[in-house]
């Protein structure tokens, strides 16, 4: 049976320079409450994500924000029994790994592990070099690594594709090479595929190519809904669902238990 992970979209978190509209206790309560609902409904895990902190910085280094993220994650770990993960946007992989290590969370999501991407947050460099020693000293946290992440363009892919001007490489070969780097050089445990934007699914032919060449499990990370779930059930090893399970299907809204129950029902029937 495929792994299905829900997402808790946190409201804006406190920082040294901004004040959240909600208290820390309120944010913790929201995260725990939504996570417990997802666990009861049969989801295999949850990602705690600082979705409300847009516009996103390349990396989050604010000590108060990281401290609050740690408190929230630990509360969810203590109050649930399923798999808890951490994603600190835009690309704070080592901070997320540190939070997971300190709280007992079991995985993190990293938008740019080995690729260099251009995004609305600027030029974002790979996290793998920064995380190498942390992973070595504190192993055991799974890494879900995005490949060609949404809301970004990939300089690594473009440079690799065009570097051989005499005999251009076909795109499938380049995809295979990048997947190899994610798995073996970046030490990713799972590949995450998304559409171009939040709430959009990846194209089916693209998923098939990645699944064909990926040496590690492939997870669909955006755009899955009740309407299109059947298209992807046999193509991926897991799913991360966020937008659809929120009120009115809008990312950042509170969890809609009816929508989340309907969606997990599609997967558990398989």
C-alpha positions in Angstrom: 0.0 0.0 0.0 1.3 3.5 -0.9 2.3 5.9 1.8 0.1 9.0 2.1 1.3 12.0 4.1 -0.8 15.1 4.9 0.5 18.6 5.3 -0.1 21.0 8.2 0.2 24.5 6.8 1.2 26.6 9.8 0.2 30.2 10.0 3.0 32.9 10.1 5.4 32.0 12.9 6.9 34.4 15.3 10.4 35.8 14.6 12.7 38.3 16.2 11.3 41.0 13.8 7.7 40.0 13.2 4.9 39.0 15.5 2.5 36.3 14.5 -1.2 36.9 14.6 -1.6 33.9 16.7 0.1 33.0 20.0 2.7 30.2 20.1 0.3 28.1 22.1 -2.5 28.6 19.5 -0.2 27.5 16.7 0.9 24.4 18.6 -2.7 23.6 19.2 -3.6 23.9 15.5 -0.7 21.6 14.5 -1.5 18.9 17.1 -5.3 19.0 16.4 -4.9 18.7 12.6 -2.3 16.0 12.9 -4.4 13.9 15.2 -7.3 14.1 12.8 -5.1 13.0 9.9 -3.8 10.1 12.0 -7.3 9.0 13.0 -8.4 9.1 9.4 -5.6 6.7 8.3 -2.9 8.9 6.9 0.6 7.5 7.3 2.3 10.7 8.4 2.3 14.5 8.4 4.7 17.3 7.4 4.8 20.3 9.6 5.5 23.3 7.3 6.0 27.0 7.8 3.6 27.8 4.9 2.5 31.1 6.4 6.0 32.6 6.4 5.9 34.0 2.8 7.6 35.7 1.1 10.0 32.9 1.8 13.7 33.5 2.6 16.3 31.3 1.0 16.9 29.8 4.5 15.4 30.4 7.9 18.0 31.4 10.4 15.9 33.4 12.8 16.4 31.8 16.3 12.8 32.4 17.5 11.3 30.9 14.3 13.4 27.8 14.6 12.7 27.5 18.3 9.0 27.7 17.7 9.2 25.2 14.9 11.0 22.8 17.2 8.3 23.2 19.9 5.5 22.6 17.4 7.2 19.5 15.9 7.9 18.0 19.3 4.3 18.5 20.4 3.0 16.7 17.3 5.6 13.8 17.8 4.4 13.5 21.5 0.7 13.6 20.7 0.7 11.2 17.7 2.0 7.8 16.8 2.5 8.2 13.1 5.3 9.5 10.9 6.1 13.2 11.5 8.2 15.3 9.1 9.6 18.8 8.9 9.8 21.2 6.0 11.2 24.7 6.6 10.7 26.9 3.5 12.3 27.9 1.3 15.3 25.6 1.6 16.4 25.3 5.2 17.4 21.6 5.0 20.0 21.6 7.7 17.7 23.5 10.1 14.9 21.1 9.3 17.2 18.1 9.9 18.3 19.7 13.2 14.7 20.2 14.3 13.9 16.6 13.3 16.9 15.2 15.2 16.0 17.2 18.4 12.3 16.3 18.4 12.2 12.7 17.2 10.6 13.6 13.8 11.4 10.9 11.2 11.9 12.8 8.0 12.4 16.1 6.3 11.6 17.6 2.9 14.3 19.6 1.1 13.4 21.6 -2.0 16.9 21.8 -3.4 19.2 19.1 -2.2 21.7 18.8 -5.1 20.3 21.2 -7.7 20.8 25.0 -8.0 17.4 26.7 -8.6 16.2 30.1 -9.5 13.1 31.1 -7.6 11.2 34.1 -6.2 13.4 33.8 -3.2 16.5 34.3 -5.4 19.2 31.9 -6.4 19.1 28.9 -4.1 22.1 26.7 -3.8 22.1 22.9 -2.9 21.7 21.9 0.7 23.6 18.6 0.5 27.1 20.0 1.2 25.8 21.9 4.3 24.1 18.8 5.7 26.8 16.2 5.1 28.4 16.3 8.6 25.0 16.6 10.3 23.8 13.5 8.6 27.0 11.7 9.4 26.8 12.5 13.1 23.1 12.1 13.5 21.8 9.5 11.0 18.3 8.1 10.9 16.2 11.0 9.6 14.8 10.3 6.1 15.3 12.9 3.4 12.5 13.6 0.9 14.2 15.5 -1.9 12.3 17.5 -4.5 13.4 17.1 -8.1 12.7 20.2 -10.3 10.7 21.7 -7.4 7.7 23.9 -8.1 7.9 27.7 -8.3 11.5 27.5 -9.5 13.7 26.8 -12.5 16.7 24.4 -12.4 20.1 25.8 -13.5 21.7 22.4 -12.9 19.4 20.7 -15.3 19.8 23.4 -18.0 23.6 23.5 -17.7 23.9 19.7 -17.8 21.6 19.5 -20.9 23.5 22.1 -22.9 27.1 21.5 -21.8 27.7 19.1 -24.7 26.9 21.3 -27.7 28.5 18.8 -30.2 26.2 15.9 -29.2 23.3 17.2 -27.1 21.9 14.9 -24.5 18.3 13.9 -24.6 16.2 15.1 -21.7 15.6 11.6 -20.3 19.3 11.0 -20.0 19.7 14.3 -18.1 16.8 13.4 -15.8 18.5 10.0 -15.1 21.8 11.8 -14.2 20.2 14.2 -11.8 18.2 11.4 -10.1 21.5 9.5 -9.6 23.0 12.6 -7.9 20.0 13.0 -5.7 20.2 9.4 -4.5 23.9 8.7 -4.3 25.6 12.1 -3.9 22.8 13.8 -2.0 21.8 10.7 0.0 18.1 11.3 -0.6 15.7 8.5 0.6 12.8 9.5 -1.6 12.2 11.7 -4.7 9.4 14.2 -4.6 7.7 15.3 -7.8 5.5 18.4 -8.1 3.7 20.4 -10.8 4.8 23.9 -11.7 2.9 25.5 -8.8 1.3 24.7 -5.5 -1.8 22.7 -6.1 -0.8 21.5 -9.6 0.0 17.9 -10.2 3.0 16.8 -12.3 2.4 15.6 -15.8 1.8 11.8 -16.1 4.4 11.2 -18.8 7.0 13.1 -16.7 6.1 10.9 -13.6 6.6 7.8 -15.7 10.1 8.9 -16.9 11.2 9.7 -13.4 9.8 6.5 -11.9 11.5 4.5 -14.7 15.0 5.9 -13.8 14.8 6.6 -10.1 16.8 4.3 -7.9 14.7 5.2 -4.9 11.0 5.6 -4.2 9.0 8.4 -6.0 6.5 10.5 -4.2 3.9 12.8 -5.8 4.2 16.1 -3.8 1.5 18.4 -5.2 -1.8 18.6 -6.9 -3.4 15.2 -5.9 -7.2 15.3 -5.5 -10.1 13.0 -5.4 -10.7 13.7 -9.1 -7.2 12.8 -10.4 -5.9 10.3 -7.7 -6.7 7.3 -9.9 -4.3 8.5 -12.6 -1.4 8.4 -10.2 -2.1 5.4 -7.9 0.0 3.0 -9.9 2.7 5.4 -10.9 4.1 6.5 -7.5 5.3 4.9 -4.2 3.7 7.7 -2.1 1.8 10.9 -1.9 2.1 14.2 -0.1 -1.3 16.0 0.0 -1.8 19.6 1.1 -4.0 21.9 -0.9 -6.9 19.5 -1.5 -7.4 18.6 2.2 -7.8 22.3 3.2 -11.1 24.2 3.4 -12.2 25.0 -0.2 -9.1 23.2 -1.5 -6.9 26.2 -0.9 -3.4 25.9 0.5 -2.9 27.6 3.8 -6.5 27.3 4.9 -7.4 25.1 7.9 -7.8 21.4 7.5 -11.2 20.3 6.2 -11.8 16.9 7.8 -14.4 15.9 5.3 -12.1 16.5 2.3 -9.2 14.8 4.0 -11.4 11.7 4.8 -12.7 11.5 1.2 -9.2 11.7 -0.2 -7.6 9.1 2.1 -10.5 6.8 1.2 -9.4 6.8 -2.4 -6.0 5.5 -1.4 -7.0 3.0 1.2 -9.4 1.3 -1.2 -6.5 0.4 -3.5 
